Amino acid sequence: MSSTTVRTGGRFRGGAGLGLVAWLAGIVFFLPIAWMALTSFHSETDAATNPPSFTAALTLDGYREFFGADGGASPWPALINSAVASIVSTLFVLVLALPAAYALSIRPVKKWTDVLFFFLSTKMLPVVAGLLPIYLFAKNTDMLDNIWLLVILYTSMNLPIAVWMMQSFLAEVPVAIIEAARVDGAKLPTILTRVVAPIALPGIAATSLICFIFSWNELLFARVLTGVVAETAPVFLTGFITSQGLFLAKVCAASLVISLPVLAAGFAAQDKLVQGLSLGAVK
């Protein structure tokens, strides 16, 4: 047997082993979601059994209760609030992060590494540490229970990580293309929208998805700063957890419905997400 055959066989076995490990890891991460989905179709009595019953009858009672079929509160205002806060804040983040990342990568400012570290350091402060001053500010400015306060907060929270990510993405844009556009008379807005953005689209898509997920899942600020008008989906979900009675099936149904926008966005943008997160990994 030749050395080439031995090396090829070793690489094949190594690749098969890594593939098996990847499949096992994927199954492990998927099992909680599958379990939540199955439990959401059980009655409260069957969902509360220990050990759980895999052959229990399926029902849609959990989803009916979530959508207010039995006289409960409707989830649509909360879902709409979450969508508005997440989408609008993500758009604001992109508008602000793109020129900032351009200045830190393609047209680097002095001590740009210190600037990046400053952006990253803002994420080191525990969120709860800033809760009281933000609450007092919102109270004194009559912005409590206001969806636009959440938009501002989510934009400021996601902007540092967005600038950090997009700086690495924009650093891969060929400078020669930008110089050619500048020679042709293109101004900065044109360069950003028609030259840089199309090339860095996978990275922009990855950044957008991550910012959207962070905004959609945020609970602490939404719980403290909103009430009825600006209530978001995660806050609405916590209302199903009570100290009395059974609520596991209803909570699983609500969790699955609230998770669907994030899962759908990730599935729709999975190719761009993989390209963006791996951009620059291989020269």
Backbone torsions as a table, in degrees:
resi	resn	phi	psi	omega
1	MET	NA	130.5	-176.2
2	SER	-76.8	160.8	178.9
3	SER	-65.7	-30.8	178.3
4	THR	-63.7	-41.4	179.5
5	THR	-65.0	-41.1	179.7
6	VAL	-62.8	-44.4	179.6
7	ARG	-64.5	-40.7	180.0
8	THR	-64.7	-42.7	178.9
9	GLY	-65.3	-38.2	177.5
10	GLY	-64.7	-41.6	178.2
11	ARG	-65.0	-38.0	-179.9
12	PHE	-64.4	-44.7	179.6
13	ARG	-66.6	-38.5	177.2
14	GLY	-64.0	-42.2	177.8
15	GLY	-65.0	-39.8	178.3
16	ALA	-65.2	-38.2	178.2
17	GLY	-65.5	-42.8	177.4
18	LEU	-64.7	-38.8	177.2
19	GLY	-63.0	-40.3	177.9
20	LEU	-64.7	-41.8	178.0
21	VAL	-63.1	-40.1	178.9
22	ALA	-63.5	-42.3	178.4
23	TRP	-63.7	-43.6	179.5
24	LEU	-62.9	-42.5	177.9
25	ALA	-63.1	-41.2	178.3
26	GLY	-62.8	-40.6	178.6
27	ILE	-65.0	-41.7	179.7
28	VAL	-61.5	-42.1	179.7
29	PHE	-72.2	-27.9	-177.5
30	PHE	-82.5	-25.3	-175.2
31	LEU	-57.0	-44.0	178.7
32	PRO	-61.2	-37.0	178.4
33	ILE	-67.0	-43.1	178.3
34	ALA	-63.3	-40.6	178.5
35	TRP	-64.6	-41.3	177.8
36	MET	-63.2	-42.0	179.4
37	ALA	-64.0	-43.1	179.6
38	LEU	-65.1	-43.3	-179.5
39	THR	-64.3	-32.2	-178.8
40	SER	-65.2	-20.9	179.8
41	PHE	-96.4	7.8	177.5
42	HIS	-100.0	160.4	171.8
43	SER	-73.0	163.5	-178.5
44	GLU	-61.8	-36.8	-179.9
45	THR	-66.0	-44.4	179.8
46	ASP	-69.5	-35.5	-179.6
47	ALA	-67.6	-26.2	-176.7
48	ALA	-90.1	-3.2	-179.1
49	THR	-69.6	148.0	179.3
50	ASN	-138.8	113.8	4.4
51	PRO	-72.6	156.7	-177.2
52	PRO	-66.9	153.5	-179.9
53	SER	-101.8	122.3	179.4
54	PHE	-81.7	-18.7	-175.6
55	THR	-103.2	12.8	-179.8
56	ALA	-65.4	153.0	-179.8
57	ALA	-64.3	144.3	-179.7
58	LEU	-93.0	145.7	-179.0
59	THR	-150.2	160.0	177.8
60	LEU	-105.8	17.3	-176.9
61	ASP	-60.9	-38.1	-179.9
62	GLY	-61.6	-40.6	179.5
63	TYR	-72.8	-35.8	177.1
64	ARG	-63.0	-42.5	178.8
65	GLU	-67.3	-36.9	179.9
66	PHE	-63.8	-41.5	-179.0
67	PHE	-86.2	11.3	172.2
68	GLY	77.2	26.4	-178.5
69	ALA	-68.7	-25.9	-178.9
70	ASP	-98.6	25.4	178.0
71	GLY	91.0	7.9	178.8
72	GLY	-80.3	-179.9	-179.5
73	ALA	-71.4	144.1	178.7
74	SER	-78.4	137.3	-179.8
75	PRO	-83.3	-8.5	-172.3
76	TRP	-63.3	-42.1	176.6
77	PRO	-59.1	-40.4	178.9
78	ALA	-66.9	-41.1	178.4
79	LEU	-64.5	-40.5	178.7
80	ILE	-65.7	-41.1	178.2
81	ASN	-61.3	-43.4	178.5
82	SER	-63.2	-41.4	179.4
83	ALA	-64.0	-43.9	-179.9
84	VAL	-63.7	-49.0	-178.1
85	ALA	-63.0	-40.9	-176.3
86	SER	-73.2	-46.8	-176.2
87	ILE	-69.9	-47.3	-177.6
88	VAL	-65.5	-43.1	179.2
89	SER	-65.2	-36.0	177.4
90	THR	-65.4	-39.9	176.8
91	LEU	-64.2	-42.8	177.0
92	PHE	-61.7	-40.6	179.7
93	VAL	-61.7	-43.5	-179.9
94	LEU	-64.0	-42.5	-179.4
95	VAL	-62.4	-37.3	-179.0
96	LEU	-85.0	-34.7	-174.0
97	ALA	-77.4	-32.2	-176.7
98	LEU	-62.6	-53.1	177.9
99	PRO	-65.9	-32.9	177.9
100	ALA	-65.5	-43.8	178.1
101	ALA	-66.6	-34.3	176.7
102	TYR	-62.3	-42.7	-179.6
103	ALA	-68.3	-28.1	-177.0
104	LEU	-91.4	-10.3	-176.2
105	SER	-121.3	-62.0	-175.3
106	ILE	-79.5	-40.4	176.7
107	ARG	-118.2	70.6	-169.3
108	PRO	-62.8	136.4	174.8
109	VAL	-85.1	170.7	179.0
110	LYS	-66.7	140.2	179.7
111	LYS	53.0	47.0	-177.3
112	TRP	-65.8	-26.7	176.6
113	THR	-67.0	-35.4	176.5
114	ASP	-66.8	-35.6	177.8
115	VAL	-64.6	-44.0	178.7
116	LEU	-62.9	-40.4	178.4
117	PHE	-64.5	-36.8	177.1
118	PHE	-62.8	-43.9	177.3
119	PHE	-58.9	-44.5	-178.7
120	LEU	-68.2	-34.1	-178.6
121	SER	-65.8	-24.9	178.5
122	THR	-67.0	-19.8	178.0
123	LYS	-86.1	-5.9	-178.4
124	MET	-82.4	-19.0	179.1
125	LEU	-74.9	126.9	176.4
126	PRO	-58.1	137.8	-176.8
127	VAL	-60.2	-38.4	-176.6
128	VAL	-65.3	-22.9	-179.9
129	ALA	-67.1	-28.2	179.5
130	GLY	-98.4	6.7	-174.4
131	LEU	-69.9	-45.1	-177.1
132	LEU	-64.0	-50.1	178.8
133	PRO	-62.9	-35.5	178.2
134	ILE	-67.1	-39.2	177.8
135	TYR	-63.3	-44.3	179.8
136	LEU	-64.8	-39.0	177.2
137	PHE	-63.2	-45.0	-179.7
138	ALA	-64.3	-36.8	179.6
139	LYS	-67.7	-43.6	-178.1
140	ASN	-72.3	-21.0	179.1
141	THR	-104.0	10.7	178.9
142	ASP	56.2	40.9	179.4
143	MET	-111.8	9.1	174.6
144	LEU	-65.5	144.3	-178.3
145	ASP	58.0	42.4	-179.6
146	ASN	-125.1	125.2	-176.1
147	ILE	-65.7	-27.3	-178.7
148	TRP	-73.7	-23.4	172.4
149	LEU	-65.2	-41.0	177.1
150	LEU	-65.6	-36.8	177.8
151	VAL	-60.6	-44.9	179.6
152	ILE	-64.6	-43.4	-179.4
153	LEU	-65.0	-45.4	-179.1
154	TYR	-65.7	-36.1	176.9
155	THR	-63.1	-46.7	-179.3
156	SER	-68.2	-32.4	-179.4
157	MET	-72.7	-36.8	-175.5
158	ASN	-91.4	-16.1	-176.6
159	LEU	-61.3	-43.8	-179.2
160	PRO	-60.4	-46.8	-179.1
161	ILE	-68.1	-31.6	177.8
162	ALA	-67.5	-43.3	177.7
163	VAL	-63.0	-42.2	179.9
164	TRP	-61.2	-45.1	-179.0
165	MET	-68.5	-47.8	-174.3
166	MET	-70.1	-25.4	175.8
167	GLN	-62.3	-41.4	178.4
168	SER	-69.9	-33.0	178.2
169	PHE	-70.0	-45.3	-177.3
170	LEU	-71.7	-21.4	177.0
171	ALA	-65.4	-18.6	179.1
172	GLU	-88.1	-5.8	179.6
173	VAL	-73.7	127.7	-179.8
174	PRO	-61.0	126.4	-179.2
175	VAL	-66.8	-29.1	-178.6
176	ALA	-60.6	-36.6	179.5
177	ILE	-66.3	-40.9	179.9
178	ILE	-67.4	-40.5	178.1
179	GLU	-64.2	-38.7	178.0
180	ALA	-64.0	-41.2	177.9
181	ALA	-65.5	-36.8	179.1
182	ARG	-68.0	-37.4	176.9
183	VAL	-64.5	-34.7	178.5
184	ASP	-75.0	-1.4	176.2
185	GLY	97.8	9.5	-178.9
186	ALA	-72.6	135.9	177.0
187	LYS	-87.6	172.9	-175.7
188	LEU	-58.4	-46.7	178.3
189	PRO	-58.6	-39.5	178.6
190	THR	-66.8	-40.0	179.2
191	ILE	-64.2	-40.7	-178.5
192	LEU	-68.2	-42.4	-173.6
193	THR	-85.8	-31.7	-173.8
194	ARG	-108.6	-14.3	-179.1
195	VAL	-115.5	-56.6	-174.5
196	VAL	-73.3	-48.0	-174.6
197	ALA	-60.0	-47.1	179.0
198	PRO	-61.5	-36.7	-179.4
199	ILE	-70.4	-40.6	-177.6
200	ALA	-92.6	18.8	-176.1
201	LEU	-56.8	-43.9	177.5
202	PRO	-58.7	-42.2	178.2
203	GLY	-66.4	-38.4	177.6
204	ILE	-64.8	-40.5	178.6
205	ALA	-64.2	-42.1	178.4
206	ALA	-63.5	-42.9	178.7
207	THR	-64.0	-41.9	179.6
208	SER	-62.3	-43.9	-178.4
209	LEU	-64.1	-42.9	-179.5
210	ILE	-65.8	-42.3	177.5
211	CYS	-63.8	-39.8	178.5
212	PHE	-63.2	-43.0	-179.6
213	ILE	-64.6	-44.8	179.0
214	PHE	-60.4	-41.9	-179.0
215	SER	-69.9	-41.8	-177.6
216	TRP	-65.6	-36.8	-175.2
217	ASN	-88.4	-7.2	-176.2
218	GLU	-64.0	132.5	-175.5
219	LEU	-121.9	-40.5	-169.7
220	LEU	-60.8	-54.8	-179.3
221	PHE	-64.0	-41.6	-179.7
222	ALA	-64.0	-35.2	-179.6
223	ARG	-68.9	-39.7	-174.4
224	VAL	-85.3	-36.9	-169.7
225	LEU	-96.8	-6.2	-179.7
226	THR	-119.6	162.9	178.0
227	GLY	-129.7	-89.0	-178.5
228	VAL	-111.1	-45.3	-173.6
229	VAL	-68.9	-45.8	-174.2
230	ALA	-104.9	19.3	179.9
231	GLU	-60.0	133.4	-179.2
232	THR	-100.3	173.0	-175.9
233	ALA	-62.6	-45.1	177.4
234	PRO	-60.4	-36.9	177.3
235	VAL	-67.0	-40.8	177.5
236	PHE	-61.6	-36.6	-179.4
237	LEU	-63.7	-39.3	-178.6
238	THR	-65.0	-18.5	179.1
239	GLY	-70.6	-14.5	179.1
240	PHE	-83.6	-11.7	-179.2
241	ILE	-90.5	114.8	-177.5
242	THR	-122.2	164.2	178.7
243	SER	-83.6	-11.7	-179.4
244	GLN	-130.2	147.0	176.8
245	GLY	84.5	175.7	-179.4
246	LEU	-99.5	136.6	-176.3
247	PHE	-142.9	6.2	-172.1
248	LEU	-64.1	-47.4	-178.6
249	ALA	-63.8	-41.0	-179.8
250	LYS	-66.7	-39.8	178.4
251	VAL	-66.3	-39.8	178.0
252	CYS	-64.7	-40.5	177.8
253	ALA	-64.2	-44.3	178.8
254	ALA	-64.8	-41.4	179.6
255	SER	-63.0	-40.2	-179.8
256	LEU	-66.5	-42.9	179.8
257	VAL	-65.0	-42.3	-178.8
258	ILE	-69.6	-27.8	179.5
259	SER	-80.0	-18.4	-175.0
260	LEU	-58.5	-43.7	178.6
261	PRO	-58.7	-40.5	179.1
262	VAL	-67.8	-43.5	179.5
263	LEU	-64.3	-40.8	179.5
264	ALA	-66.2	-41.7	178.6
265	ALA	-64.6	-41.3	178.2
266	GLY	-66.0	-38.6	178.9
267	PHE	-68.9	-39.8	-178.0
268	ALA	-69.4	-32.1	-176.3
269	ALA	-109.0	22.7	-174.6
270	GLN	-64.7	-36.6	179.6
271	ASP	-67.4	-43.3	177.3
272	LYS	-66.4	-35.2	-179.5
273	LEU	-65.1	-44.3	180.0
274	VAL	-65.8	-43.5	178.6
275	GLN	-62.7	-41.5	-177.4
276	GLY	-68.8	-44.0	-178.5
277	LEU	-70.8	-23.0	178.9
278	SER	-99.6	2.9	-178.0
279	LEU	-64.4	125.3	179.8
280	GLY	85.9	-2.5	-180.0
281	ALA	-72.3	-31.1	-179.4
282	VAL	-122.9	120.6	180.0
283	LYS	-83.1	NA	NA
